[in-house]
């Protein structure tokens, strides 16, 4: 029994080394990445063979037992890529593909690469990361800060199928190597209580609950917590006079750097949270409409 285990382990190591060598020596094309932002479209990329000129590539794929088909779009995903639009993308179907390099000495084909679109979802990062100051600091006391963001536009196409989870990271710029991470966030906002005096950097990322592929981190924002209260004549605050009339059209920049006065009311905070939800819902509506028009 032990001998069989050792033989299997040796065989696996040999196969792994051979595959790694194939990836690195450039003797054949190699499909190294496939990504879908929303389960509606996806793209695959390959490494070309090395040290040869005047080489063209074709990608062939199959779905189940169907006949092979050629890549529908070699342009939209960039160089050495194949883009599958909504008409060529189906979830819960197994795609198997390989790339052939056509050289002056003959064709050279990559190893087969198989995937299910559900397993390669990597969303775009959240956007419109913003903050709201909820109180004024006095002396060395901290401040309450509400950090919020909007979920990625592309993910909205299949929002009912794609449940998102977020990670928010932040650091005091005086300690640049000390990132703190808030994990498993289900809602697109976090309230920090008594955040100490200092300058902080925040960014956020997300993934679907069905896989482990995180998006890249969003663009950062910087939040400055001052050590003393500002005087009434110099306080740069904005009272939350938010209109929630359905005819109004709030924009993403309406949420940037909102500041309350010294004693914000519950109603003010509630109004701003409603504004965030309203902007999110309008983003979803516009994203769905643009998707329908594209079809």
C-alpha positions as CSV (number, residue, x, y, z in Angstrom):
1,X,0.0,0.0,0.0
2,X,2.8,2.4,0.9
3,X,4.7,1.5,-2.3
4,X,1.6,2.3,-4.4
5,X,1.2,5.7,-2.6
6,X,4.9,6.5,-3.2
7,X,4.6,5.6,-6.9
8,X,1.5,7.7,-7.3
9,X,3.2,10.6,-5.6
10,X,6.3,10.3,-7.8
11,X,4.1,10.2,-10.9
12,X,2.2,13.3,-9.8
13,X,5.4,15.2,-9.2
14,X,6.7,14.2,-12.6
15,X,3.5,15.3,-14.3
16,X,3.5,18.6,-12.4
17,X,7.1,19.3,-13.3
18,X,6.4,18.5,-16.9
19,X,3.5,20.9,-17.0
20,X,5.5,23.6,-15.3
21,X,8.3,23.2,-17.8
22,X,5.8,23.4,-20.6
23,X,4.5,26.7,-19.2
24,X,8.0,28.2,-18.9
25,X,9.8,27.0,-21.9
26,X,7.5,28.7,-24.4
27,X,7.5,25.8,-26.9
28,X,3.7,25.8,-27.1
29,X,0.9,28.3,-26.3
30,X,-0.5,28.2,-22.8
31,X,-3.9,29.4,-21.7
32,X,-3.1,30.9,-18.4
33,X,-6.2,32.8,-17.3
34,X,-10.0,33.1,-17.9
35,X,-12.2,35.6,-16.2
36,X,-15.9,36.5,-16.1
37,X,-17.0,39.8,-14.4
38,X,-20.6,38.9,-14.2
39,X,-21.5,35.4,-15.6
40,X,-22.7,37.1,-18.8
41,X,-19.4,37.4,-20.6
42,X,-15.9,36.0,-20.2
43,X,-12.4,36.3,-21.6
44,X,-9.5,33.9,-21.8
45,X,-5.8,34.8,-22.4
46,X,-2.8,32.8,-23.5
47,X,0.9,33.0,-23.5
48,X,2.3,32.8,-27.1
49,X,5.2,30.6,-28.1
50,X,8.6,32.2,-27.6
51,X,11.2,33.4,-30.2
52,X,9.1,33.0,-33.4
53,X,7.9,35.7,-35.7
54,X,4.9,35.7,-38.1
55,X,2.9,33.4,-35.9
56,X,-0.9,33.5,-36.0
57,X,-3.2,31.9,-33.4
58,X,-6.7,30.2,-33.4
59,X,-8.7,29.1,-30.4
60,X,-11.2,26.3,-30.7
61,X,-13.6,25.4,-28.0
62,X,-16.3,22.8,-27.4
63,X,-19.4,22.8,-25.1
64,X,-20.4,19.3,-23.9
65,X,-20.7,17.0,-26.9
66,X,-21.1,19.8,-29.5
67,X,-18.9,20.3,-32.5
68,X,-15.8,22.6,-32.0
69,X,-16.3,26.3,-32.7
70,X,-13.7,29.0,-33.2
71,X,-13.2,32.0,-30.9
72,X,-15.9,34.6,-31.6
73,X,-13.8,37.7,-30.9
74,X,-10.0,37.9,-30.9
75,X,-10.0,41.7,-30.5
76,X,-12.1,42.9,-27.5
77,X,-10.0,41.2,-24.8
78,X,-6.6,42.5,-26.1
79,X,-3.6,40.7,-27.5
80,X,-3.5,36.9,-27.3
81,X,-7.1,36.7,-26.0
82,X,-10.6,35.4,-26.9
83,X,-13.7,37.3,-25.8
84,X,-17.0,35.5,-25.4
85,X,-20.0,37.9,-25.5
86,X,-23.4,37.2,-24.0
87,X,-24.5,35.2,-27.1
88,X,-21.6,32.8,-26.6
89,X,-21.6,32.5,-22.8
90,X,-23.7,29.9,-20.9
91,X,-23.4,29.2,-17.2
92,X,-23.2,25.7,-15.8
93,X,-21.8,24.4,-19.1
94,X,-18.3,22.9,-19.4
95,X,-16.1,24.8,-22.0
96,X,-13.0,23.0,-23.2
97,X,-10.6,24.8,-25.4
98,X,-7.1,24.9,-26.8
99,X,-5.0,27.4,-28.8
100,X,-3.1,26.5,-31.9
101,X,0.0,28.5,-33.1
102,X,0.4,28.4,-36.8
103,X,4.1,28.6,-37.6
104,X,6.3,28.2,-40.7
105,X,7.2,24.7,-39.4
106,X,3.6,23.7,-38.7
107,X,0.9,24.0,-36.1
108,X,1.6,23.8,-32.4
109,X,-1.4,23.2,-30.1
110,X,-1.7,24.0,-26.4
111,X,-3.0,21.6,-23.8
112,X,-6.7,21.5,-23.3
113,X,-8.1,24.0,-20.8
114,X,-11.6,23.4,-19.4
115,X,-13.8,25.6,-17.3
116,X,-17.3,26.4,-16.0
117,X,-18.1,30.1,-16.2
118,X,-19.5,30.1,-12.7
119,X,-16.0,29.1,-11.4
120,X,-14.1,32.0,-13.1
121,X,-16.2,34.9,-11.9
122,X,-13.9,37.7,-10.7
123,X,-16.0,40.9,-10.4
124,X,-14.8,44.4,-11.0
125,X,-14.0,46.3,-7.8
126,X,-16.6,48.3,-5.9
127,X,-16.6,52.0,-6.8
128,X,-17.5,55.4,-5.4
129,X,-15.9,54.7,-2.0
130,X,-17.0,57.6,0.2
131,X,-17.1,58.7,3.8
132,X,-19.3,60.7,6.1
133,X,-18.2,62.4,9.3
134,X,-20.8,61.7,12.0
135,X,-19.4,63.9,14.8
136,X,-16.8,66.6,15.6
137,X,-13.7,65.7,17.5
138,X,-12.7,67.5,20.7
139,X,-9.1,67.3,22.0
140,X,-7.7,63.9,21.4
141,X,-11.1,62.1,21.1
142,X,-11.9,60.2,17.9
143,X,-14.6,60.6,15.4
144,X,-17.4,58.4,14.1
145,X,-17.0,57.8,10.4
146,X,-19.4,56.0,8.0
147,X,-17.6,54.5,5.0
148,X,-19.7,53.3,2.1
149,X,-19.4,52.2,-1.5
150,X,-21.4,51.0,-4.5
151,X,-21.2,47.4,-5.8
152,X,-19.5,46.9,-9.2
153,X,-21.6,47.8,-12.2
154,X,-20.9,44.6,-14.1
155,X,-22.1,42.4,-11.3
156,X,-25.5,44.0,-11.4
157,X,-26.5,42.1,-14.5
158,X,-26.8,38.9,-12.5
159,X,-27.3,40.4,-9.0
160,X,-29.9,37.7,-8.2
161,X,-27.4,34.9,-8.9
162,X,-24.3,36.7,-7.6
163,X,-24.3,37.3,-3.9
164,X,-21.3,39.5,-3.0
165,X,-19.1,39.6,0.1
166,X,-16.8,42.5,0.8
167,X,-13.5,43.1,2.5
168,X,-12.6,46.6,3.7
169,X,-9.0,47.4,4.5
170,X,-7.6,50.5,6.2
171,X,-4.4,51.9,7.7
172,X,-3.1,54.8,9.6
173,X,-0.7,56.5,7.2
174,X,1.7,56.9,10.2
175,X,1.9,53.1,10.2
176,X,1.9,52.3,6.4
177,X,2.7,48.6,6.9
178,X,-0.1,48.0,9.4
179,X,-3.2,47.2,7.3
180,X,-6.3,46.2,9.2
181,X,-9.0,44.2,7.3
182,X,-12.7,43.9,8.0
183,X,-13.9,40.6,6.6
184,X,-17.1,38.9,5.5
185,X,-19.0,42.2,5.0
186,X,-22.5,41.7,3.5
187,X,-23.6,45.3,3.3
188,X,-21.8,48.1,1.3
189,X,-21.0,50.3,4.4
190,X,-19.2,50.2,7.7
191,X,-19.4,52.6,10.6
192,X,-16.3,53.3,12.6
193,X,-16.8,54.4,16.2
194,X,-14.2,56.8,17.8
195,X,-11.6,56.5,15.1
196,X,-8.5,58.0,16.6
197,X,-6.8,61.2,15.4
198,X,-4.7,60.6,12.3
199,X,-4.9,60.3,8.5
200,X,-6.3,57.0,7.2
201,X,-6.4,55.2,3.9
202,X,-9.4,53.0,3.0
203,X,-10.0,50.7,0.1
204,X,-12.5,47.8,-0.6
205,X,-12.8,44.7,-2.7
206,X,-15.4,42.0,-3.3
207,X,-16.0,38.5,-4.6
208,X,-19.0,36.3,-5.1
209,X,-19.9,33.8,-2.4
210,X,-19.6,31.0,-4.9
211,X,-15.9,31.2,-5.4
212,X,-12.7,32.6,-4.0
213,X,-11.6,35.0,-6.7
214,X,-11.3,38.5,-5.2
215,X,-11.6,41.6,-7.3
216,X,-8.7,44.0,-7.3
217,X,-8.8,46.7,-4.5
218,X,-10.8,49.7,-5.3
219,X,-9.4,53.2,-5.5
220,X,-8.4,54.5,-2.1
221,X,-9.8,57.4,-0.2
222,X,-8.0,59.4,2.5
223,X,-9.8,60.4,5.7
224,X,-8.3,62.9,8.1
225,X,-9.3,62.9,11.7
226,X,-8.3,66.2,13.3
227,X,-7.2,66.5,17.0
228,X,-9.3,69.6,17.9
229,X,-12.8,70.9,17.2
230,X,-13.1,73.4,14.4
231,X,-14.6,76.8,15.3
232,X,-18.0,77.7,14.1
233,X,-16.7,80.2,11.6
234,X,-14.3,77.8,10.0
235,X,-16.2,74.5,10.2
236,X,-16.4,73.0,6.7
237,X,-19.6,71.0,7.2
238,X,-22.7,70.4,5.1
239,X,-26.0,69.8,6.8
240,X,-27.8,66.9,5.2
241,X,-30.6,68.7,3.4
242,X,-31.3,65.6,1.3
243,X,-34.3,65.5,-1.0
244,X,-35.7,62.0,-1.5
245,X,-38.2,63.0,-4.2
246,X,-38.3,60.2,-6.7
247,X,-38.0,62.8,-9.5
248,X,-34.6,63.9,-8.2
249,X,-31.6,62.4,-9.8
250,X,-28.8,62.1,-7.3
251,X,-25.3,61.4,-8.7
252,X,-22.4,59.4,-7.3
253,X,-20.5,62.6,-6.5
254,X,-23.4,63.7,-4.2
255,X,-22.0,61.2,-1.7
256,X,-18.4,62.3,-1.7
257,X,-17.1,63.8,1.5
258,X,-20.3,64.6,3.2
259,X,-19.8,66.2,6.6
260,X,-22.4,66.7,9.4
261,X,-22.5,69.4,12.0
262,X,-21.4,68.9,15.5
263,X,-24.6,67.0,16.6
264,X,-26.1,65.1,13.6
265,X,-29.6,63.9,14.1
266,X,-30.8,60.4,13.5
267,X,-32.9,61.7,10.7
268,X,-29.8,63.2,8.9
269,X,-28.0,59.9,9.1
270,X,-31.1,58.0,7.9
271,X,-31.5,60.4,5.0
272,X,-28.0,59.9,3.8
273,X,-28.3,56.1,4.0
274,X,-31.5,56.4,1.9
275,X,-29.5,58.4,-0.6
276,X,-26.9,55.7,-0.8
277,X,-29.5,53.1,-1.4
278,X,-31.3,55.3,-4.0
279,X,-28.0,55.8,-5.9
280,X,-27.3,52.1,-5.8
281,X,-30.7,51.2,-7.1
282,X,-30.4,53.7,-9.9
283,X,-27.0,52.3,-10.8
284,X,-28.6,48.8,-10.9
285,X,-31.4,50.1,-13.1
286,X,-29.1,51.9,-15.6
287,X,-26.8,48.9,-15.7
288,X,-29.7,46.6,-16.5
289,X,-31.1,49.0,-19.1
290,X,-27.7,49.3,-20.9
291,X,-27.3,45.5,-20.9
292,X,-30.8,45.1,-22.5
293,X,-30.0,47.8,-25.1
294,X,-26.7,46.1,-25.9
295,X,-28.6,42.9,-26.6
